[in-house]
Amino acid sequence: MDTQPDLNAAAPAPPPPVTPAAADTASATRPAYEATVERIALEYLRQQRADRRWKLFFRSVWLLLALAVAYGLMANRHRGGTPSGPHTALVEVRGEIAPDTEASAEGLVSALKAAFEDTGSQAVVLRINSPGGSPVQAGIVNDEIKRLKAKHGKKVYAVVEEMCASGAYYIAVAADEIYVDKASLVGSIGVLMDGFGFTGLMDKLGIERRLVTAGANKGMLDPFSPRDEKQQAYAKAMIEQIHQQFIAVVKAGRGDRLKETPDTFSGLFWNGEAAIKLGLVDKVGNLDYVAREVVKAEDIIDYTPRDNVAERLAKRFGAAIGSGAVKAMRELAPLH
């Protein structure tokens, strides 16, 4: 049965007209909504990136530590372990002789003990390239060399590269013989105490030094106070006494080989050729020459204490963690 549309039925109501106020509200709501969604999305992306960076950072740290520890264990096993065959034991004296340096008494004494105690070492060679440093540290090493020589009955030879001055020479004279290059610098048998004085500058700037001490000499050699002649004389006498100790060690070590002149203990230094003539050193020669021709053991084993990768990383681990954390925190800054 066919049906016809009812032409008299009511037509659907048209949508209400959009007023200008409603249009403004809709257009304002849409950008605010989109901005909120965008902020949420960006925050999510930022958090995801930060999480990935932290994971990557800690994975890298643990990987480096694992590799370093493995390397350190292998290096120690290679150096320690079984007794070695006949060889020349090498101990390096490099740089400033002072606590917490490569040429500290603690490190050098430890290396010397290991070198002397190894039954395969035929002699110990000190390879020196140092301008000197602390007389206390040098004296400790000198005394230990003499003690170990007497205990183990092994010879000690010093081989100078660029420089063997002051405290380094203090150590070298404990050796049975000292070898140099013709152009090496040797000597500087003296003691110094240096500082600055700022009183003239302070007067010009109108600065007054207000120093309170308990004890007349507690502020001795204070750079901001006028120089006191009595205190200066005391300091001079003290370093002169240390100088005499240095001279005694040199004379004992070099013995009749030393050709003393008025300049010998004046603090001057000489090249290797002149030092041989003065009896400060013995002959021209390098490490290989001494090992081959003097010790008669060409194989050289280095006993010098050095930080391996594991030790360096362990010392810097805290700093690395700190810097990595700072960098990661910077990356957490809001994206723009």
C-alpha positions in Angstrom: 0.0 0.0 0.0 1.5 3.3 -1.0 1.7 6.0 1.5 1.9 9.7 0.7 3.7 12.2 2.9 1.4 14.3 5.0 1.9 17.7 3.6 0.1 19.1 6.5 2.6 17.6 9.1 4.7 20.1 11.1 8.2 20.6 9.7 11.2 20.0 12.1 12.1 23.2 14.0 15.2 24.9 12.6 18.2 25.2 14.9 18.3 28.3 17.0 20.2 31.1 15.4 23.8 31.5 16.7 24.1 34.8 18.4 27.4 36.7 18.5 27.8 36.1 22.2 27.5 32.3 21.8 29.9 32.3 18.9 32.5 34.2 21.0 32.1 31.7 23.9 32.6 28.7 21.6 35.6 30.1 20.0 37.2 31.0 23.4 36.5 27.5 24.9 38.0 25.6 21.9 41.5 27.2 22.1 41.6 26.8 25.9 40.7 23.1 25.6 43.3 22.6 22.9 45.9 24.4 25.0 45.2 22.2 28.0 45.4 19.0 25.9 48.7 20.3 24.4 50.1 21.0 27.8 49.2 17.5 29.0 50.8 16.0 26.0 54.0 18.0 26.3 54.2 17.2 30.0 53.8 13.5 29.2 56.5 13.6 26.6 58.8 15.5 28.9 58.3 12.9 31.6 59.0 10.1 29.2 62.2 11.7 28.0 63.4 12.4 31.5 62.7 8.7 32.5 64.7 7.5 29.5 67.6 9.8 30.3 67.8 8.7 33.9 67.6 5.0 32.8 70.4 5.6 30.2 72.5 7.5 32.7 72.4 4.8 35.4 72.9 2.0 32.9 76.0 3.7 31.6 77.4 4.3 35.1 77.0 0.7 36.1 78.4 -0.6 32.8 81.5 1.6 33.2 82.0 0.5 36.8 81.6 -3.2 35.8 84.2 -2.8 33.0 86.6 -0.9 35.3 86.4 -3.4 38.1 87.0 -6.3 35.7 90.0 -4.4 34.2 91.3 -3.6 37.7 91.1 -7.3 38.7 92.9 -8.5 35.6 95.6 -5.8 36.0 96.2 -6.7 39.6 96.3 -10.4 38.9 98.8 -9.7 36.1 101.1 -7.6 38.3 100.8 -9.5 41.6 100.5 -13.2 41.6 103.4 -15.6 40.9 107.0 -14.7 41.4 108.6 -13.2 38.3 111.8 -14.2 36.6 115.1 -12.2 36.7 114.4 -8.6 35.9 115.3 -5.0 36.6 112.8 -3.4 39.0 111.7 0.1 38.0 110.3 2.8 40.3 109.4 6.2 38.7 109.9 9.5 40.6 108.0 12.0 38.6 106.8 15.5 39.3 106.6 17.3 42.6 107.6 15.3 45.7 104.7 16.0 48.1 101.8 14.2 49.8 99.0 13.1 47.6 101.1 13.3 44.4 102.4 10.7 42.1 105.8 11.1 43.8 104.5 11.0 47.4 106.6 9.2 50.0 103.7 6.8 50.7 103.5 5.7 47.0 107.2 5.5 46.5 107.9 3.5 49.7 105.1 1.0 48.8 106.6 0.6 45.3 110.2 0.2 46.7 109.1 -2.5 49.1 107.4 -4.5 46.4 110.4 -4.1 44.1 112.9 -5.2 46.8 110.8 -8.1 48.0 110.3 -9.7 44.6 112.8 -12.5 44.4 113.2 -12.0 40.7 114.3 -8.4 40.9 118.1 -8.2 40.4 118.3 -4.5 41.3 116.1 -1.5 41.6 116.3 1.5 39.3 114.8 4.9 40.2 114.0 6.8 37.0 113.8 10.4 38.1 112.3 13.5 36.5 111.4 15.9 39.3 112.1 19.4 40.4 112.0 18.3 44.0 109.5 19.2 46.7 109.1 18.4 50.4 112.3 17.7 52.3 110.2 15.6 54.7 108.8 13.4 51.9 112.3 13.1 50.3 113.9 12.2 53.6 111.4 9.4 54.2 112.1 7.9 50.8 115.9 8.3 51.3 115.8 6.5 54.6 113.6 3.7 53.3 116.0 3.1 50.3 118.9 2.7 52.7 116.9 0.4 55.0 115.8 -1.9 52.1 119.2 -2.0 50.6 120.7 -3.3 53.9 117.8 -5.7 54.4 117.7 -7.3 50.9 121.3 -6.8 49.7 120.2 -5.4 46.4 121.8 -2.5 44.4 119.9 0.7 43.7 120.6 2.9 40.6 119.2 6.3 39.8 118.6 7.3 36.2 117.9 11.0 35.6 115.9 12.1 32.6 115.2 15.9 32.4 115.7 17.0 36.0 116.8 15.8 39.4 116.8 18.8 41.6 116.5 19.6 45.3 114.3 16.9 47.0 114.7 14.7 44.0 118.5 14.7 44.4 118.0 14.1 48.1 116.4 10.8 47.0 118.9 10.1 44.3 122.0 10.2 46.6 120.6 7.1 48.3 121.4 5.1 45.1 124.7 3.3 44.6 125.2 5.0 41.3 123.5 7.9 39.5 123.2 8.0 35.7 122.3 11.1 33.7 122.0 12.4 30.2 124.6 15.0 29.2 121.9 17.7 29.3 120.0 16.6 32.4 119.7 19.3 35.2 121.1 18.2 38.5 121.7 19.8 41.9 119.9 22.7 43.6 121.1 21.5 47.0 119.4 24.1 49.1 116.2 25.0 51.0 113.8 27.9 50.6 110.8 29.3 52.3 108.8 31.8 50.2 105.9 34.1 50.7 104.6 37.6 50.0 104.2 40.9 51.9 101.2 43.1 51.3 101.7 45.8 53.9 102.7 48.6 51.4 99.7 47.9 49.3 97.4 47.8 52.3 98.7 51.2 53.4 97.9 52.7 49.9 94.4 51.2 50.0 93.8 52.3 53.6 93.4 48.7 54.8 94.2 48.0 58.5 95.3 44.5 59.5 93.6 43.4 62.8 95.3 40.3 63.9 94.7 38.9 67.4 97.0 36.1 68.6 97.7 34.2 71.8 101.5 33.8 71.7 104.0 36.4 70.6 105.0 34.4 67.5 101.7 32.8 66.5 101.4 35.2 63.6 104.9 34.7 62.5 105.5 35.5 58.8 101.9 36.7 58.3 102.0 38.4 54.9 99.6 41.1 56.0 101.7 42.2 59.0 105.0 44.2 59.0 108.1 42.0 58.9 109.6 41.2 62.2 113.4 40.9 62.1 113.5 38.5 65.1 111.0 36.1 63.4 112.9 36.4 60.1 116.1 35.4 61.8 114.3 32.4 63.5 112.9 31.2 60.1 116.4 31.7 58.5 118.0 29.6 61.2 115.3 26.8 60.8 115.8 26.4 57.0 119.6 26.6 57.5 119.3 23.6 59.8 117.3 21.7 57.2 120.0 22.7 54.6 122.7 21.2 56.8 120.7 18.0 57.0 120.5 18.0 53.2 124.2 18.5 52.9 124.9 15.7 55.4 122.8 13.3 53.3 124.5 14.3 50.1 128.0 13.8 51.6 127.0 10.4 53.1 125.6 9.3 49.8 128.3 10.5 47.5 131.3 9.9 49.7 134.7 10.4 48.2 133.2 10.8 44.7 132.0 14.3 45.6 134.4 17.1 44.6 133.1 19.9 46.8 133.4 23.5 45.7 132.1 26.7 47.3 129.1 26.4 44.9 128.3 22.8 45.6 125.7 23.5 48.3 124.8 27.0 47.2 121.6 26.0 45.5 123.1 26.1 42.0 122.3 23.3 39.5 124.4 21.9 36.6 123.9 19.9 33.4 124.7 16.2 33.4 128.2 16.6 31.9 129.3 19.2 34.5 127.6 17.2 37.3 129.8 14.2 36.5 132.9 16.3 36.8 131.7 17.6 40.2 131.0 14.1 41.4 127.3 14.8 41.9 126.5 11.9 39.6 128.5 9.0 38.1 128.1 8.3 34.4 126.0 8.9 31.3 123.3 6.3 30.7 119.6 5.7 30.4 117.3 3.0 31.8 117.9 0.5 29.0 121.6 0.9 29.3 121.6 0.4 33.1 119.3 -2.7 32.8 121.3 -4.3 30.1 124.9 -3.4 30.9 124.9 -2.7 34.7 122.2 -4.9 36.2 122.5 -7.5 33.5 118.7 -8.1 33.4 117.2 -6.6 30.3 113.6 -7.3 31.3 112.2 -4.3 33.1 109.1 -4.5 35.4 107.6 -1.3 36.5 106.5 -1.2 40.2 105.4 2.4 40.2 102.0 2.7 41.8 99.5 4.0 39.3 95.7 4.4 39.4 94.0 1.9 37.1 90.7 2.6 35.5 88.8 1.2 38.4 90.6 3.4 40.9 90.2 6.5 38.8 86.5 5.9 38.4 86.1 5.1 42.1 87.7 8.5 43.0 85.5 10.3 40.5 82.3 8.4 40.9 80.8 10.9 43.3 81.6 13.8 41.0 80.3 11.9 38.0 77.0 11.1 39.8 76.7 14.7 40.9 77.3 16.2 37.4 75.1 13.6 35.8 72.3 14.4 38.2 72.6 18.2 37.6 72.5 17.6 33.9 69.4 15.4 34.2 67.7 18.0 36.4 68.4 20.7 33.8 66.8 18.5 31.2 63.7 18.4 33.4 63.1 22.1 32.8 59.7 22.8 31.1 59.7 22.5 27.3 59.0 25.7 25.4 
